Amino acid sequence: MAETWNKKEREKKKQASKREKAEKKQERKDNNKGGGGLESMMAYLDEYGNLSSTPPDPKKKIVINAEDIDIGVPKHEPLNPEDLIRTGIVTFFNDAKGYGFIKDLETQQSVFVHVNSLSELLKENNKVTFEVEMGPKGANAVNVKLVK
């Protein structure tokens, strides 16, 4: 079977590629400086988080106990129900629409109140006790009662 010109050219390219690869390999071998070993490849972090080629000072080492590291959300402590009850003054109340606002005496925050959360009818400047509940649009007052 006779070789065609195209096959000969491909074979020549393969041989040239192998020669170039062998030459590059030999060149790398000749120019190798020993690499310096593991120590030349080491990188260290300084106290500010920057990479450095010098090892850190052992005098500045800080010992941290693994038990002191908190991972995750801290445990929720049960709240005292009396802490949730707040006092405030009704700053605005619309009987026709059934809503108003209470100004918290402790935080001076305005809290929305709806007629469904009331035990008695409110008027402006009434002193009340209430609990705060977060709704979709913010803080809402629930369990609202008049203080006598």
C-alpha positions in Angstrom: 0.0 0.0 0.0 1.5 3.3 -1.1 1.6 6.3 1.3 0.0 9.5 0.0 1.6 12.9 0.2 -0.9 13.9 3.0 0.0 11.0 5.2 3.7 11.8 4.8 3.1 15.4 5.8 1.1 14.4 8.9 3.9 12.0 9.9 6.5 14.7 9.5 4.5 17.1 11.7 4.1 14.4 14.4 7.9 13.8 14.4 8.6 17.5 14.5 6.2 17.9 17.4 7.9 15.1 19.3 11.3 16.6 18.8 10.2 20.0 20.0 8.6 18.4 23.1 11.8 16.5 23.9 13.9 19.7 23.4 11.7 21.7 25.8 11.8 18.9 28.3 15.6 18.8 28.1 15.8 22.6 28.4 13.6 22.6 31.6 15.9 19.8 33.0 19.0 21.9 32.3 17.6 25.1 33.7 16.2 23.5 36.9 17.6 25.3 40.0 16.6 22.6 42.4 13.3 24.2 43.3 14.5 25.0 46.8 12.2 22.3 48.3 9.2 22.8 50.4 10.5 25.9 52.3 10.6 28.0 49.1 6.9 27.1 48.3 5.6 28.0 51.8 3.6 31.2 52.2 2.6 32.7 55.6 -0.2 35.0 56.7 0.8 38.0 58.9 -1.3 39.4 61.6 -3.2 41.6 59.1 -4.1 38.7 56.8 -1.5 39.6 54.1 0.7 36.9 52.4 4.3 36.9 53.5 7.4 34.8 52.8 8.7 35.1 56.4 7.2 32.9 59.2 5.2 34.7 61.9 6.8 35.7 65.2 6.0 33.0 67.8 5.8 35.6 70.6 2.7 37.1 69.0 0.9 33.8 68.9 -2.6 33.8 70.4 -4.0 30.6 71.9 -7.7 30.1 71.3 -9.7 27.3 73.0 -12.0 25.5 70.6 -14.8 25.5 73.3 -14.8 29.4 73.3 -15.8 29.5 69.6 -19.6 29.7 69.1 -20.8 28.4 65.8 -24.4 29.1 64.8 -27.1 31.0 66.5 -26.9 31.4 70.2 -29.6 29.6 72.3 -32.7 31.6 72.7 -33.4 32.5 76.4 -37.1 32.4 77.3 -38.5 35.9 77.8 -40.4 37.0 80.9 -44.0 37.7 79.8 -44.0 40.8 82.0 -41.2 42.3 79.8 -43.5 42.1 76.7 -46.2 44.3 78.3 -45.7 48.0 77.5 -47.5 51.1 78.5 -48.3 54.0 76.2 -50.6 56.8 75.3 -53.0 56.8 72.4 -51.9 59.7 70.1 -54.5 59.1 67.3 -57.6 56.9 67.0 -60.2 57.0 64.2 -63.4 55.3 65.4 -64.9 55.3 61.9 -62.0 53.4 60.3 -61.1 51.4 63.3 -57.4 52.1 63.7 -55.0 54.4 65.5 -51.5 54.8 67.0 -50.1 54.4 70.4 -46.9 56.1 71.5 -44.8 53.7 73.6 -43.7 55.6 76.8 -40.5 53.6 77.1 -39.1 53.8 73.5 -41.1 56.8 72.2 -42.0 54.6 69.2 -45.3 54.9 67.4 -47.2 51.5 67.2 -50.2 50.8 65.0 -53.3 49.5 66.7 -56.4 48.0 65.1 -59.9 47.8 66.6 -59.7 44.0 66.5 -56.9 44.1 69.1 -58.9 46.2 71.6 -60.8 45.0 74.7 -62.5 48.5 75.2 -63.0 51.5 72.9 -60.2 54.0 72.9 -60.0 57.8 72.7 -57.0 60.0 72.1 -54.7 60.6 75.2 -55.9 57.4 76.9 -53.2 55.6 78.8 -53.0 51.9 77.8 -51.1 48.7 78.3 -50.3 46.6 75.2 -48.0 44.0 73.7 -46.0 44.5 70.5 -46.3 42.0 67.7 -44.5 42.3 64.3 -46.9 42.4 61.4 -46.2 42.5 57.6 -45.9 46.3 57.7 -44.2 46.8 61.1 -45.0 46.8 64.8 -48.7 46.2 65.8 -50.2 46.6 69.3 -52.2 43.6 70.5 -54.0 42.9 73.8 -54.6 46.6 74.3 -56.3 47.5 77.7 -57.1 50.8 79.3 -55.1 51.7 82.5 -57.3 53.1 85.2 
